[in-house]
Amino acid sequence: MSRVALVTGSSKGIGRAILLELARKSFDVAVHYRSSEAEAEVVRLEAEKQGVRAIKLKADVTRLEQAQSLVQNTVSELGNLHVLVNNVGDYIKKPIDQTTPQEWQAMLDSNLNAPFYLTQAAIPHMSEAGWGRVVNIGFAGAQNLIARAGIVPYVIAKTGVILYSKALAKRLAGKGITVNVVSPGIAETSVSQPVEDVPMARLASVDEIAAAVLFFVEQDYLTGQVLEVAGGWNL
């Protein structure tokens, strides 16, 4: 039986590129979306062309019950879950003193709480299979404790993802499960694109980010690591 991958937010952008790369590597895939059903169906059909099984599933992964159901529905329809890529993560650029409590909570929910909900639900299935890969999408420079007054809740959440990933990697290392982080810099899909700040003078392509995710999926001995795909940005 083929191995199964779930990529959150995979109806477009970085998530789409990751999911299709996994399909090309013969993983059965679950396309996740929250509101873009038509786009998710296009991605599902494109994945199927690789000769794999592909389904689409709707969920608001910031809600615990829906995140858990997303994992369970993937397992129910495809038979198991071996790879989880936590790609969903909203972004806001706003001075910290003008950030509302609702915006603060939303950043933590999508960027930190959702990966926690999904990963905790996926671990039992990966443990039973004796093989698993969790790849969380971070943010280049989140390991550096530098004040970024315009994106504070976002960076706090992404730094939390790194700490969570490292702790979980250590905990699960003996179970055949690895946990790693791919941290994009300024990508071709980024809301803000100050390319002049990138030493390589260009944006990261979604395919380059997908290749980094695949690298971790294919490695057996790398865990608890952060790979920045940023062209030297935020060093």
C-alpha positions, 0 to 999 in steps of 0.5 A: 500500500502506498504511503499517505500524505496530508498537506494543509492549505494545499489548494494553492501556493506553497501547499499546492506545490508541496502536495504535487511534489509528493504525488510525483513521488507516489504518495497518495495525497489529501488536498486540504482547503478551508474555502477554496473548493474549486481550486482544491478540486483542480489540484486533486485532479492534477495529483491523480494524473500522477497515478496516485489516489487523491482526495480533497477535504474541507476543514478549519484547522484552527478549530480543534475538532475540525483539525482532528476530523481532518486527520481522521478523515484522511486515514478513513479514506486513504487507509493511513497517514505517514506524512503531515505537512503543516503549511497553513499559517495566516500573516498580518503586518501591523504595528504591535501597539495597534494589533487587536486581541482578535488579530493576536489570537488569530495569528497564534491559532493558524500558525501555532495551535493548528500544527499542534492540533494536527500533529497530535492527532497524526502521531498515533497513526504514524506510530502504528505504521512505524514510520512518519514525517512531520514537516512544519512550515516556519519563517526564515529568521524565527530562530533569531530573537530579533524585534520585528515590531510589525509582525510580532504575533506571527514571529512568536508563533513561528518561533513556537513552531520551531521549539515544538518541533524540536521537542517533538523530534526528540520525543519521537526519534525512537519511533521512526518519526522525524519532525523538521521545519522548512522556513521560507523567506520571501517567496513568490507567493508572499504578501510582502515582497521586498526583494531588495532585502534578499542577498540573492536578489530574487524571490524563492519559488514554491518549487524550491520550498517544496523540494526542501520539504521533500528532502526532509521526507526522504531522510531517515536520520535528520530530525529536529532541524530547521532548513531556511529557504531564503536566499540569505535573507534574515541571516 
